[in-house]
Amino acid sequence: MSQMNGPFPPDFLKQCLRWKDYFTDDGALLRASSFELPLLEELLQTHGTIQEVDAIATAAFMRKCMTIKPYKHPVQSELLQDE
C-alpha cells in the first residue's frame, strides 16, 4: 500500500496501538526490504488488455479506492460518477 500510495500519514498511524513496532515517525515501514514496483498504470498495461489512456484513468480510480484513511474513501455514488 505504501509503495502505491506513499507513506502512511503519521496522524493515522498514531491512532494504532502498536504503530511504533512497524513504522518510523514519518510513516515509513521499519522492516521492509526495498524493492521497486512498477507504476500501477504499467501493471494494468502488462498483458495488453488496457490501453495507456484507459490505464491512467483506471489507476486513478483504483487509488481512490485504496486511500489509506478510511474517512477519505469515496462513497459509491462518487465512484459511479468517475470517468
PyMOL Python script that loads the backbone (N, CA, C, O; Angstrom):
from pymol import cmd

cmd.read_pdbstr("""\
ATOM      1  N   MET A   1       0.829  -1.194   0.000  1.00  0.00           N
ATOM      2  CA  MET A   1       0.000   0.000   0.000  1.00  0.00           C
ATOM      3  C   MET A   1       0.868   1.250   0.000  1.00  0.00           C
ATOM      4  O   MET A   1       0.606   2.199  -0.740  1.00  0.00           O
ATOM      5  N   SER A   2       1.908   1.244   0.840  1.00  0.00           N
ATOM      6  CA  SER A   2       2.719   2.463   0.933  1.00  0.00           C
ATOM      7  C   SER A   2       3.512   2.709  -0.351  1.00  0.00           C
ATOM      8  O   SER A   2       3.793   3.862  -0.678  1.00  0.00           O
ATOM      9  N   GLN A   3       3.878   1.666  -1.079  1.00  0.00           N
ATOM     10  CA  GLN A   3       4.577   1.891  -2.337  1.00  0.00           C
ATOM     11  C   GLN A   3       3.643   2.441  -3.401  1.00  0.00           C
ATOM     12  O   GLN A   3       4.075   3.185  -4.282  1.00  0.00           O
ATOM     13  N   MET A   4       2.383   2.089  -3.329  1.00  0.00           N
ATOM     14  CA  MET A   4       1.410   2.588  -4.307  1.00  0.00           C
ATOM     15  C   MET A   4       0.893   3.977  -3.936  1.00  0.00           C
ATOM     16  O   MET A   4       0.675   4.813  -4.813  1.00  0.00           O
ATOM     17  N   ASN A   5       0.697   4.225  -2.643  1.00  0.00           N
ATOM     18  CA  ASN A   5       0.038   5.448  -2.195  1.00  0.00           C
ATOM     19  C   ASN A   5       0.916   6.371  -1.369  1.00  0.00           C
ATOM     20  O   ASN A   5       0.448   7.412  -0.907  1.00  0.00           O
ATOM     21  N   GLY A   6       2.155   6.019  -1.178  1.00  0.00           N
ATOM     22  CA  GLY A   6       3.034   6.829  -0.350  1.00  0.00           C
ATOM     23  C   GLY A   6       2.959   6.384   1.107  1.00  0.00           C
ATOM     24  O   GLY A   6       2.195   5.478   1.438  1.00  0.00           O
ATOM     25  N   PRO A   7       3.741   7.011   1.974  1.00  0.00           N
ATOM     26  CA  PRO A   7       3.777   6.584   3.374  1.00  0.00           C
ATOM     27  C   PRO A   7       2.443   6.823   4.080  1.00  0.00           C
ATOM     28  O   PRO A   7       1.660   7.688   3.688  1.00  0.00           O
ATOM     29  N   PHE A   8       2.207   6.038   5.126  1.00  0.00           N
ATOM     30  CA  PHE A   8       1.006   6.207   5.926  1.00  0.00           C
ATOM     31  C   PHE A   8       1.093   7.551   6.654  1.00  0.00           C
ATOM     32  O   PHE A   8       2.147   7.883   7.197  1.00  0.00           O
ATOM     33  N   PRO A   9       0.027   8.317   6.676  1.00  0.00           N
ATOM     34  CA  PRO A   9       0.049   9.605   7.374  1.00  0.00           C
ATOM     35  C   PRO A   9       0.285   9.396   8.876  1.00  0.00           C
ATOM     36  O   PRO A   9      -0.362   8.548   9.488  1.00  0.00           O
ATOM     37  N   PRO A  10       1.205  10.161   9.470  1.00  0.00           N
ATOM     38  CA  PRO A  10       1.514   9.997  10.898  1.00  0.00           C
ATOM     39  C   PRO A  10       0.282  10.120  11.804  1.00  0.00           C
ATOM     40  O   PRO A  10       0.170   9.383  12.784  1.00  0.00           O
ATOM     41  N   ASP A  11      -0.634  11.030  11.497  1.00  0.00           N
ATOM     42  CA  ASP A  11      -1.819  11.161  12.354  1.00  0.00           C
ATOM     43  C   ASP A  11      -2.697   9.920  12.301  1.00  0.00           C
ATOM     44  O   ASP A  11      -3.364   9.588  13.280  1.00  0.00           O
ATOM     45  N   PHE A  12      -2.699   9.233  11.161  1.00  0.00           N
ATOM     46  CA  PHE A  12      -3.438   7.979  11.034  1.00  0.00           C
ATOM     47  C   PHE A  12      -2.758   6.877  11.837  1.00  0.00           C
ATOM     48  O   PHE A  12      -3.415   6.131  12.562  1.00  0.00           O
ATOM     49  N   LEU A  13      -1.437   6.780  11.703  1.00  0.00           N
ATOM     50  CA  LEU A  13      -0.695   5.736  12.411  1.00  0.00           C
ATOM     51  C   LEU A  13      -0.809   5.869  13.922  1.00  0.00           C
ATOM     52  O   LEU A  13      -0.915   4.871  14.634  1.00  0.00           O
ATOM     53  N   LYS A  14      -0.788   7.082  14.398  1.00  0.00           N
ATOM     54  CA  LYS A  14      -0.804   7.307  15.846  1.00  0.00           C
ATOM     55  C   LYS A  14      -2.108   6.865  16.498  1.00  0.00           C
ATOM     56  O   LYS A  14      -2.199   6.807  17.724  1.00  0.00           O
ATOM     57  N   GLN A  15      -3.100   6.560  15.703  1.00  0.00           N
ATOM     58  CA  GLN A  15      -4.350   6.003  16.224  1.00  0.00           C
ATOM     59  C   GLN A  15      -4.218   4.493  16.462  1.00  0.00           C
ATOM     60  O   GLN A  15      -5.071   3.884  17.109  1.00  0.00           O
ATOM     61  N   CYS A  16      -3.154   3.903  15.938  1.00  0.00           N
ATOM     62  CA  CYS A  16      -2.935   2.459  16.066  1.00  0.00           C
ATOM     63  C   CYS A  16      -2.093   2.177  17.309  1.00  0.00           C
ATOM     64  O   CYS A  16      -1.139   2.900  17.598  1.00  0.00           O
ATOM     65  N   LEU A  17      -2.445   1.146  18.024  1.00  0.00           N
ATOM     66  CA  LEU A  17      -1.813   0.834  19.294  1.00  0.00           C
ATOM     67  C   LEU A  17      -0.308   0.545  19.166  1.00  0.00           C
ATOM     68  O   LEU A  17       0.483   1.052  19.961  1.00  0.00           O
ATOM     69  N   ARG A  18       0.091  -0.258  18.178  1.00  0.00           N
ATOM     70  CA  ARG A  18       1.496  -0.685  18.082  1.00  0.00           C
ATOM     71  C   ARG A  18       2.198  -0.125  16.841  1.00  0.00           C
ATOM     72  O   ARG A  18       3.058  -0.794  16.270  1.00  0.00           O
ATOM     73  N   TRP A  19       1.850   1.065  16.428  1.00  0.00           N
ATOM     74  CA  TRP A  19       2.415   1.601  15.207  1.00  0.00           C
ATOM     75  C   TRP A  19       3.925   1.732  15.254  1.00  0.00           C
ATOM     76  O   TRP A  19       4.584   1.574  14.227  1.00  0.00           O
ATOM     77  N   LYS A  20       4.489   2.014  16.413  1.00  0.00           N
ATOM     78  CA  LYS A  20       5.953   2.187  16.522  1.00  0.00           C
ATOM     79  C   LYS A  20       6.701   0.869  16.334  1.00  0.00           C
ATOM     80  O   LYS A  20       7.911   0.876  16.108  1.00  0.00           O
ATOM     81  N   ASP A  21       5.996  -0.262  16.425  1.00  0.00           N
ATOM     82  CA  ASP A  21       6.622  -1.557  16.168  1.00  0.00           C
ATOM     83  C   ASP A  21       6.890  -1.768  14.678  1.00  0.00           C
ATOM     84  O   ASP A  21       7.718  -2.599  14.306  1.00  0.00           O
ATOM     85  N   TYR A  22       6.191  -1.018  13.828  1.00  0.00           N
ATOM     86  CA  TYR A  22       6.249  -1.266  12.396  1.00  0.00           C
ATOM     87  C   TYR A  22       6.609  -0.060  11.533  1.00  0.00           C
ATOM     88  O   TYR A  22       7.012  -0.222  10.381  1.00  0.00           O
ATOM     89  N   PHE A  23       6.468   1.157  12.085  1.00  0.00           N
ATOM     90  CA  PHE A  23       6.663   2.358  11.278  1.00  0.00           C
ATOM     91  C   PHE A  23       7.588   3.354  11.966  1.00  0.00           C
ATOM     92  O   PHE A  23       7.692   3.389  13.192  1.00  0.00           O
ATOM     93  N   THR A  24       8.259   4.168  11.143  1.00  0.00           N
ATOM     94  CA  THR A  24       9.048   5.273  11.666  1.00  0.00           C
ATOM     95  C   THR A  24       8.101   6.433  11.979  1.00  0.00           C
ATOM     96  O   THR A  24       6.912   6.372  11.663  1.00  0.00           O
ATOM     97  N   ASP A  25       8.626   7.479  12.594  1.00  0.00           N
ATOM     98  CA  ASP A  25       7.793   8.639  12.928  1.00  0.00           C
ATOM     99  C   ASP A  25       7.198   9.322  11.697  1.00  0.00           C
ATOM    100  O   ASP A  25       6.147   9.957  11.785  1.00  0.00           O
ATOM    101  N   ASP A  26       7.870   9.191  10.548  1.00  0.00           N
ATOM    102  CA  ASP A  26       7.328   9.832   9.336  1.00  0.00           C
ATOM    103  C   ASP A  26       6.466   8.889   8.494  1.00  0.00           C
ATOM    104  O   ASP A  26       6.071   9.246   7.385  1.00  0.00           O
ATOM    105  N   GLY A  27       6.167   7.681   9.011  1.00  0.00           N
ATOM    106  CA  GLY A  27       5.243   6.774   8.345  1.00  0.00           C
ATOM    107  C   GLY A  27       5.871   5.728   7.457  1.00  0.00           C
ATOM    108  O   GLY A  27       5.145   4.954   6.833  1.00  0.00           O
ATOM    109  N   ALA A  28       7.191   5.667   7.369  1.00  0.00           N
ATOM    110  CA  ALA A  28       7.855   4.652   6.548  1.00  0.00           C
ATOM    111  C   ALA A  28       7.898   3.320   7.299  1.00  0.00           C
ATOM    112  O   ALA A  28       7.930   3.293   8.530  1.00  0.00           O
ATOM    113  N   LEU A  29       7.898   2.226   6.552  1.00  0.00           N
ATOM    114  CA  LEU A  29       7.979   0.902   7.160  1.00  0.00           C
ATOM    115  C   LEU A  29       9.361   0.666   7.755  1.00  0.00           C
ATOM    116  O   LEU A  29      10.374   1.027   7.154  1.00  0.00           O
ATOM    117  N   LEU A  30       9.397   0.061   8.933  1.00  0.00           N
ATOM    118  CA  LEU A  30      10.675  -0.213   9.605  1.00  0.00           C
ATOM    119  C   LEU A  30      11.413  -1.407   9.005  1.00  0.00           C
ATOM    120  O   LEU A  30      12.607  -1.315   8.721  1.00  0.00           O
ATOM    121  N   ARG A  31      10.724  -2.508   8.812  1.00  0.00           N
ATOM    122  CA  ARG A  31      11.392  -3.755   8.441  1.00  0.00           C
ATOM    123  C   ARG A  31      11.046  -4.232   7.038  1.00  0.00           C
ATOM    124  O   ARG A  31      10.905  -5.433   6.808  1.00  0.00           O
ATOM    125  N   ALA A  32      10.912  -3.326   6.125  1.00  0.00           N
ATOM    126  CA  ALA A  32      10.569  -3.723   4.756  1.00  0.00           C
ATOM    127  C   ALA A  32      11.820  -3.718   3.904  1.00  0.00           C
ATOM    128  O   ALA A  32      12.610  -2.774   3.926  1.00  0.00           O
ATOM    129  N   SER A  33      11.981  -4.789   3.157  1.00  0.00           N
ATOM    130  CA  SER A  33      13.091  -4.792   2.222  1.00  0.00           C
ATOM    131  C   SER A  33      12.732  -3.873   1.064  1.00  0.00           C
ATOM    132  O   SER A  33      11.569  -3.782   0.671  1.00  0.00           O
ATOM    133  N   SER A  34      13.696  -3.220   0.543  1.00  0.00           N
ATOM    134  CA  SER A  34      13.467  -2.260  -0.517  1.00  0.00           C
ATOM    135  C   SER A  34      13.371  -2.974  -1.858  1.00  0.00           C
ATOM    136  O   SER A  34      14.269  -3.731  -2.227  1.00  0.00           O
ATOM    137  N   PHE A  35      12.310  -2.742  -2.568  1.00  0.00           N
ATOM    138  CA  PHE A  35      12.163  -3.256  -3.915  1.00  0.00           C
ATOM    139  C   PHE A  35      11.308  -2.281  -4.704  1.00  0.00           C
ATOM    140  O   PHE A  35      10.489  -1.553  -4.144  1.00  0.00           O
ATOM    141  N   GLU A  36      11.508  -2.280  -5.985  1.00  0.00           N
ATOM    142  CA  GLU A  36      10.796  -1.340  -6.854  1.00  0.00           C
ATOM    143  C   GLU A  36       9.601  -2.030  -7.490  1.00  0.00           C
ATOM    144  O   GLU A  36       9.728  -3.095  -8.094  1.00  0.00           O
ATOM    145  N   LEU A  37       8.460  -1.417  -7.349  1.00  0.00           N
ATOM    146  CA  LEU A  37       7.263  -1.878  -8.044  1.00  0.00           C
ATOM    147  C   LEU A  37       7.043  -0.998  -9.260  1.00  0.00           C
ATOM    148  O   LEU A  37       7.293   0.206  -9.209  1.00  0.00           O
ATOM    149  N   PRO A  38       6.577  -1.584 -10.351  1.00  0.00           N
ATOM    150  CA  PRO A  38       6.223  -0.721 -11.478  1.00  0.00           C
ATOM    151  C   PRO A  38       5.009   0.124 -11.108  1.00  0.00           C
ATOM    152  O   PRO A  38       4.261  -0.223 -10.194  1.00  0.00           O
ATOM    153  N   LEU A  39       4.820   1.213 -11.807  1.00  0.00           N
ATOM    154  CA  LEU A  39       3.643   2.037 -11.581  1.00  0.00           C
ATOM    155  C   LEU A  39       2.384   1.219 -11.864  1.00  0.00           C
ATOM    156  O   LEU A  39       2.393   0.314 -12.698  1.00  0.00           O
ATOM    157  N   LEU A  40       1.323   1.543 -11.172  1.00  0.00           N
ATOM    158  CA  LEU A  40       0.060   0.844 -11.354  1.00  0.00           C
ATOM    159  C   LEU A  40      -0.389   0.915 -12.818  1.00  0.00           C
ATOM    160  O   LEU A  40      -0.915  -0.058 -13.359  1.00  0.00           O
ATOM    161  N   GLU A  41      -0.181   2.058 -13.445  1.00  0.00           N
ATOM    162  CA  GLU A  41      -0.541   2.211 -14.858  1.00  0.00           C
ATOM    163  C   GLU A  41       0.199   1.188 -15.721  1.00  0.00           C
ATOM    164  O   GLU A  41      -0.376   0.622 -16.651  1.00  0.00           O
ATOM    165  N   GLU A  42       1.476   0.953 -15.409  1.00  0.00           N
ATOM    166  CA  GLU A  42       2.266  -0.021 -16.163  1.00  0.00           C
ATOM    167  C   GLU A  42       1.766  -1.438 -15.912  1.00  0.00           C
ATOM    168  O   GLU A  42       1.680  -2.246 -16.837  1.00  0.00           O
ATOM    169  N   LEU A  43       1.439  -1.735 -14.664  1.00  0.00           N
ATOM    170  CA  LEU A  43       0.917  -3.065 -14.350  1.00  0.00           C
ATOM    171  C   LEU A  43      -0.373  -3.355 -15.106  1.00  0.00           C
ATOM    172  O   LEU A  43      -0.581  -4.468 -15.591  1.00  0.00           O
ATOM    173  N   LEU A  44      -1.228  -2.358 -15.205  1.00  0.00           N
ATOM    174  CA  LEU A  44      -2.505  -2.541 -15.899  1.00  0.00           C
ATOM    175  C   LEU A  44      -2.316  -2.799 -17.394  1.00  0.00           C
ATOM    176  O   LEU A  44      -3.151  -3.445 -18.027  1.00  0.00           O
ATOM    177  N   GLN A  45      -1.224  -2.298 -17.950  1.00  0.00           N
ATOM    178  CA  GLN A  45      -0.972  -2.475 -19.383  1.00  0.00           C
ATOM    179  C   GLN A  45      -0.143  -3.718 -19.704  1.00  0.00           C
ATOM    180  O   GLN A  45       0.070  -4.034 -20.875  1.00  0.00           O
ATOM    181  N   THR A  46       0.324  -4.421 -18.681  1.00  0.00           N
ATOM    182  CA  THR A  46       1.268  -5.519 -18.860  1.00  0.00           C
ATOM    183  C   THR A  46       0.828  -6.541 -19.898  1.00  0.00           C
ATOM    184  O   THR A  46       1.634  -6.957 -20.731  1.00  0.00           O
ATOM    185  N   HIS A  47      -0.408  -6.945 -19.866  1.00  0.00           N
ATOM    186  CA  HIS A  47      -0.867  -8.003 -20.766  1.00  0.00           C
ATOM    187  C   HIS A  47      -1.577  -7.464 -22.000  1.00  0.00           C
ATOM    188  O   HIS A  47      -2.175  -8.229 -22.757  1.00  0.00           O
ATOM    189  N   GLY A  48      -1.516  -6.157 -22.207  1.00  0.00           N
ATOM    190  CA  GLY A  48      -2.090  -5.546 -23.392  1.00  0.00           C
ATOM    191  C   GLY A  48      -3.601  -5.484 -23.395  1.00  0.00           C
ATOM    192  O   GLY A  48      -4.201  -5.256 -24.446  1.00  0.00           O
ATOM    193  N   THR A  49      -4.228  -5.678 -22.263  1.00  0.00           N
ATOM    194  CA  THR A  49      -5.690  -5.654 -22.227  1.00  0.00           C
ATOM    195  C   THR A  49      -6.242  -4.249 -22.012  1.00  0.00           C
ATOM    196  O   THR A  49      -7.414  -3.999 -22.297  1.00  0.00           O
ATOM    197  N   ILE A  50      -5.424  -3.336 -21.519  1.00  0.00           N
ATOM    198  CA  ILE A  50      -5.856  -1.957 -21.286  1.00  0.00           C
ATOM    199  C   ILE A  50      -4.890  -1.019 -22.000  1.00  0.00           C
ATOM    200  O   ILE A  50      -3.674  -1.135 -21.847  1.00  0.00           O
ATOM    201  N   GLN A  51      -5.431  -0.101 -22.772  1.00  0.00           N
ATOM    202  CA  GLN A  51      -4.602   0.879 -23.466  1.00  0.00           C
ATOM    203  C   GLN A  51      -4.144   1.949 -22.487  1.00  0.00           C
ATOM    204  O   GLN A  51      -4.728   2.115 -21.416  1.00  0.00           O
ATOM    205  N   GLU A  52      -3.097   2.674 -22.861  1.00  0.00           N
ATOM    206  CA  GLU A  52      -2.486   3.657 -21.959  1.00  0.00           C
ATOM    207  C   GLU A  52      -3.491   4.674 -21.422  1.00  0.00           C
ATOM    208  O   GLU A  52      -3.516   4.930 -20.218  1.00  0.00           O
ATOM    209  N   VAL A  53      -4.305   5.247 -22.275  1.00  0.00           N
ATOM    210  CA  VAL A  53      -5.250   6.272 -21.831  1.00  0.00           C
ATOM    211  C   VAL A  53      -6.242   5.689 -20.811  1.00  0.00           C
ATOM    212  O   VAL A  53      -6.610   6.369 -19.854  1.00  0.00           O
ATOM    213  N   ASP A  54      -6.666   4.462 -21.005  1.00  0.00           N
ATOM    214  CA  ASP A  54      -7.578   3.820 -20.057  1.00  0.00           C
ATOM    215  C   ASP A  54      -6.853   3.411 -18.782  1.00  0.00           C
ATOM    216  O   ASP A  54      -7.435   3.441 -17.697  1.00  0.00           O
ATOM    217  N   ALA A  55      -5.596   3.033 -18.908  1.00  0.00           N
ATOM    218  CA  ALA A  55      -4.820   2.622 -17.735  1.00  0.00           C
ATOM    219  C   ALA A  55      -4.634   3.792 -16.772  1.00  0.00           C
ATOM    220  O   ALA A  55      -4.645   3.595 -15.557  1.00  0.00           O
ATOM    221  N   ILE A  56      -4.468   4.984 -17.287  1.00  0.00           N
ATOM    222  CA  ILE A  56      -4.293   6.166 -16.437  1.00  0.00           C
ATOM    223  C   ILE A  56      -5.561   6.423 -15.633  1.00  0.00           C
ATOM    224  O   ILE A  56      -5.495   6.643 -14.424  1.00  0.00           O
ATOM    225  N   ALA A  57      -6.717   6.396 -16.296  1.00  0.00           N
ATOM    226  CA  ALA A  57      -7.988   6.629 -15.602  1.00  0.00           C
ATOM    227  C   ALA A  57      -8.302   5.490 -14.630  1.00  0.00           C
ATOM    228  O   ALA A  57      -8.803   5.730 -13.532  1.00  0.00           O
ATOM    229  N   THR A  58      -8.009   4.259 -15.029  1.00  0.00           N
ATOM    230  CA  THR A  58      -8.272   3.104 -14.167  1.00  0.00           C
ATOM    231  C   THR A  58      -7.398   3.151 -12.918  1.00  0.00           C
ATOM    232  O   THR A  58      -7.872   2.874 -11.816  1.00  0.00           O
ATOM    233  N   ALA A  59      -6.130   3.500 -13.086  1.00  0.00           N
ATOM    234  CA  ALA A  59      -5.220   3.608 -11.942  1.00  0.00           C
ATOM    235  C   ALA A  59      -5.679   4.704 -10.986  1.00  0.00           C
ATOM    236  O   ALA A  59      -5.613   4.529  -9.769  1.00  0.00           O
ATOM    237  N   ALA A  60      -6.136   5.818 -11.516  1.00  0.00           N
ATOM    238  CA  ALA A  60      -6.627   6.911 -10.664  1.00  0.00           C
ATOM    239  C   ALA A  60      -7.846   6.444  -9.869  1.00  0.00           C
ATOM    240  O   ALA A  60      -7.968   6.758  -8.685  1.00  0.00           O
ATOM    241  N   PHE A  61      -8.741   5.704 -10.502  1.00  0.00           N
ATOM    242  CA  PHE A  61      -9.926   5.165  -9.836  1.00  0.00           C
ATOM    243  C   PHE A  61      -9.517   4.194  -8.723  1.00  0.00           C
ATOM    244  O   PHE A  61     -10.049   4.249  -7.614  1.00  0.00           O
ATOM    245  N   MET A  62      -8.577   3.314  -9.029  1.00  0.00           N
ATOM    246  CA  MET A  62      -8.127   2.331  -8.041  1.00  0.00           C
ATOM    247  C   MET A  62      -7.464   3.009  -6.846  1.00  0.00           C
ATOM    248  O   MET A  62      -7.652   2.582  -5.707  1.00  0.00           O
ATOM    249  N   ARG A  63      -6.693   4.060  -7.099  1.00  0.00           N
ATOM    250  CA  ARG A  63      -6.043   4.780  -5.996  1.00  0.00           C
ATOM    251  C   ARG A  63      -7.084   5.427  -5.074  1.00  0.00           C
ATOM    252  O   ARG A  63      -6.901   5.470  -3.857  1.00  0.00           O
ATOM    253  N   LYS A  64      -8.155   5.918  -5.653  1.00  0.00           N
ATOM    254  CA  LYS A  64      -9.232   6.474  -4.825  1.00  0.00           C
ATOM    255  C   LYS A  64      -9.787   5.391  -3.897  1.00  0.00           C
ATOM    256  O   LYS A  64     -10.061   5.647  -2.725  1.00  0.00           O
ATOM    257  N   CYS A  65      -9.948   4.194  -4.428  1.00  0.00           N
ATOM    258  CA  CYS A  65     -10.498   3.077  -3.639  1.00  0.00           C
ATOM    259  C   CYS A  65      -9.514   2.579  -2.587  1.00  0.00           C
ATOM    260  O   CYS A  65      -9.927   2.003  -1.581  1.00  0.00           O
ATOM    261  N   MET A  66      -8.219   2.792  -2.806  1.00  0.00           N
ATOM    262  CA  MET A  66      -7.198   2.295  -1.883  1.00  0.00           C
ATOM    263  C   MET A  66      -6.669   3.373  -0.947  1.00  0.00           C
ATOM    264  O   MET A  66      -5.613   3.198  -0.337  1.00  0.00           O
ATOM    265  N   THR A  67      -7.375   4.468  -0.827  1.00  0.00           N
ATOM    266  CA  THR A  67      -6.945   5.536   0.071  1.00  0.00           C
ATOM    267  C   THR A  67      -6.739   4.978   1.474  1.00  0.00           C
ATOM    268  O   THR A  67      -7.573   4.222   1.974  1.00  0.00           O
ATOM    269  N   ILE A  68      -5.648   5.343   2.097  1.00  0.00           N
ATOM    270  CA  ILE A  68      -5.281   4.779   3.392  1.00  0.00           C
ATOM    271  C   ILE A  68      -6.241   5.210   4.498  1.00  0.00           C
ATOM    272  O   ILE A  68      -6.635   4.390   5.327  1.00  0.00           O
ATOM    273  N   LYS A  69      -6.614   6.469   4.518  1.00  0.00           N
ATOM    274  CA  LYS A  69      -7.511   6.957   5.570  1.00  0.00           C
ATOM    275  C   LYS A  69      -8.949   6.561   5.221  1.00  0.00           C
ATOM    276  O   LYS A  69      -9.486   7.016   4.211  1.00  0.00           O
ATOM    277  N   PRO A  70      -9.572   5.721   6.042  1.00  0.00           N
ATOM    278  CA  PRO A  70     -10.920   5.238   5.719  1.00  0.00           C
ATOM    279  C   PRO A  70     -11.944   6.350   5.506  1.00  0.00           C
ATOM    280  O   PRO A  70     -12.829   6.212   4.661  1.00  0.00           O
ATOM    281  N   TYR A  71     -11.842   7.442   6.250  1.00  0.00           N
ATOM    282  CA  TYR A  71     -12.835   8.504   6.111  1.00  0.00           C
ATOM    283  C   TYR A  71     -12.663   9.304   4.818  1.00  0.00           C
ATOM    284  O   TYR A  71     -13.491  10.156   4.496  1.00  0.00           O
ATOM    285  N   LYS A  72     -11.594   9.029   4.087  1.00  0.00           N
ATOM    286  CA  LYS A  72     -11.406   9.699   2.801  1.00  0.00           C
ATOM    287  C   LYS A  72     -11.835   8.822   1.627  1.00  0.00           C
ATOM    288  O   LYS A  72     -11.756   9.249   0.475  1.00  0.00           O
ATOM    289  N   HIS A  73     -12.290   7.596   1.909  1.00  0.00           N
ATOM    290  CA  HIS A  73     -12.760   6.732   0.829  1.00  0.00           C
ATOM    291  C   HIS A  73     -13.986   7.369   0.176  1.00  0.00           C
ATOM    292  O   HIS A  73     -14.874   7.864   0.870  1.00  0.00           O
ATOM    293  N   PRO A  74     -14.034   7.358  -1.129  1.00  0.00           N
ATOM    294  CA  PRO A  74     -15.220   7.898  -1.789  1.00  0.00           C
ATOM    295  C   PRO A  74     -16.419   6.964  -1.565  1.00  0.00           C
ATOM    296  O   PRO A  74     -16.257   5.756  -1.392  1.00  0.00           O
ATOM    297  N   VAL A  75     -17.602   7.538  -1.571  1.00  0.00           N
ATOM    298  CA  VAL A  75     -18.814   6.726  -1.445  1.00  0.00           C
ATOM    299  C   VAL A  75     -19.181   6.194  -2.831  1.00  0.00           C
ATOM    300  O   VAL A  75     -18.675   6.670  -3.847  1.00  0.00           O
ATOM    301  N   GLN A  76     -20.057   5.211  -2.853  1.00  0.00           N
ATOM    302  CA  GLN A  76     -20.411   4.562  -4.116  1.00  0.00           C
ATOM    303  C   GLN A  76     -20.891   5.546  -5.165  1.00  0.00           C
ATOM    304  O   GLN A  76     -20.510   5.448  -6.331  1.00  0.00           O
ATOM    305  N   SER A  77     -21.718   6.485  -4.765  1.00  0.00           N
ATOM    306  CA  SER A  77     -22.254   7.439  -5.754  1.00  0.00           C
ATOM    307  C   SER A  77     -21.139   8.275  -6.381  1.00  0.00           C
ATOM    308  O   SER A  77     -21.219   8.628  -7.558  1.00  0.00           O
ATOM    309  N   GLU A  78     -20.106   8.593  -5.608  1.00  0.00           N
ATOM    310  CA  GLU A  78     -18.961   9.334  -6.164  1.00  0.00           C
ATOM    311  C   GLU A  78     -18.193   8.455  -7.150  1.00  0.00           C
ATOM    312  O   GLU A  78     -17.779   8.920  -8.212  1.00  0.00           O
ATOM    313  N   LEU A  79     -18.006   7.191  -6.794  1.00  0.00           N
ATOM    314  CA  LEU A  79     -17.282   6.281  -7.688  1.00  0.00           C
ATOM    315  C   LEU A  79     -18.043   6.041  -8.992  1.00  0.00           C
ATOM    316  O   LEU A  79     -17.435   5.885 -10.052  1.00  0.00           O
ATOM    317  N   LEU A  80     -19.369   6.012  -8.911  1.00  0.00           N
ATOM    318  CA  LEU A  80     -20.164   5.815 -10.127  1.00  0.00           C
ATOM    319  C   LEU A  80     -20.042   6.984 -11.083  1.00  0.00           C
ATOM    320  O   LEU A  80     -20.259   6.820 -12.283  1.00  0.00           O
ATOM    321  N   GLN A  81     -19.699   8.161 -10.580  1.00  0.00           N
ATOM    322  CA  GLN A  81     -19.534   9.344 -11.409  1.00  0.00           C
ATOM    323  C   GLN A  81     -18.127   9.459 -11.994  1.00  0.00           C
ATOM    324  O   GLN A  81     -17.870  10.326 -12.830  1.00  0.00           O
ATOM    325  N   ASP A  82     -17.225   8.594 -11.560  1.00  0.00           N
ATOM    326  CA  ASP A  82     -15.834   8.649 -12.016  1.00  0.00           C
ATOM    327  C   ASP A  82     -15.755   8.329 -13.516  1.00  0.00           C
ATOM    328  O   ASP A  82     -16.558   7.562 -14.048  1.00  0.00           O
ATOM    329  N   GLU A  83     -14.778   8.932 -14.170  1.00  0.00           N
ATOM    330  CA  GLU A  83     -14.639   8.684 -15.609  1.00  0.00           C
ATOM    331  C   GLU A  83     -14.290   7.247 -15.904  1.00  0.00           C
ATOM    332  O   GLU A  83     -14.138   6.875 -17.067  1.00  0.00           O
TER     333      GLU A  83
END
""", "prot")
cmd.dss("prot")
cmd.show_as("cartoon", "prot")
cmd.util.cbc("prot")
cmd.orient("prot")
